[in-house]
Amino acid sequence: MLRAAGESLPGERVELRVGRIQDGLPEGPFDVIASALCVHHLDGTEKAELFRRVRDSLAPGGRFVLADLVLPVDPAAARTPYTPGFDRPDSVADQVRWMKRGRVRRMRDLGGGDLAVIVGRT
């Protein structure tokens, strides 16, 4: 994935790094921080801490885009298989609450079912 991204993104504007999401974020500030299909591996406490670190790394007016597996309001809407204990999805409501606690605000949920895109702005 990173190789494909590196081949298609402008190298003078984008820096790709490999790391653990539980570790510190690169020094900001950043206009945008995005995460896709990764955060659902964290437990609730780790998600809340990550969202605080994201906020601390965003420039004023910066955006955080989270695209991930979530627990749907209606369990019948779940379509994506996951492994309990390895995958730890939480509800959109919980994640929005943790983002707000981390001072990311102005949330918008663009998802549905068990996949969501949540956009927050500082």
Residue pairs with C-beta under 8 A, 6 or more apart in sequence:
2 16
2 18
5 14
5 16
6 16
9 16
15 26
17 26
21 35
21 38
21 39
21 41
21 42
21 50
22 42
22 46
22 50
24 53
25 33
25 53
25 54
25 56
25 57
26 57
27 57
28 56
28 57
28 58
28 59
29 57
29 58
29 59
29 60
29 62
30 57
30 58
30 59
30 62
31 58
31 59
31 61
31 62
31 63
32 62
32 63
32 64
32 65
33 54
33 57
33 58
33 62
33 63
33 64
33 65
34 64
34 65
34 66
34 67
35 65
35 66
35 67
35 68
36 67
36 68
37 67
37 68
37 69
38 68
39 47
39 50
39 66
39 68
39 95
40 68
40 69
40 70
40 82
40 87
40 88
40 89
40 90
41 86
41 87
41 88
42 50
42 88
43 88
44 88
44 90
44 94
44 98
47 90
47 95
47 98
48 98
48 101
48 102
51 64
51 95
51 98
51 99
51 101
51 102
51 104
52 101
52 102
52 103
53 102
54 64
54 102
54 104
55 64
55 99
55 102
55 103
55 104
55 122
58 64
58 104
58 122
59 122
60 122
61 121
61 122
62 121
62 122
63 119
63 120
63 121
63 122
64 99
64 104
64 119
64 120
64 121
64 122
65 117
65 118
65 119
66 95
66 116
66 117
66 118
66 119
66 120
67 115
67 116
67 117
67 118
68 89
68 115
68 116
69 80
69 82
69 87
69 89
69 114
69 115
70 89
70 90
70 91
70 92
70 95
70 111
70 114
70 115
70 116
71 78
71 89
71 90
71 91
71 114
72 78
72 91
72 113
72 114
73 91
77 112
77 113
77 114
78 113
78 114
79 113
79 114
79 115
80 114
80 115
82 89
89 114
92 109
92 111
92 116
92 118
95 118
96 107
96 109
96 118
99 105
99 107
99 118
99 120
100 107
103 122
104 120
104 121
104 122
105 120
105 121
105 122
106 120
106 121
107 118
107 119
107 120
108 118
108 119
108 120
109 116
109 117
109 118
110 116
110 117
110 118
110 119
111 117
111 118
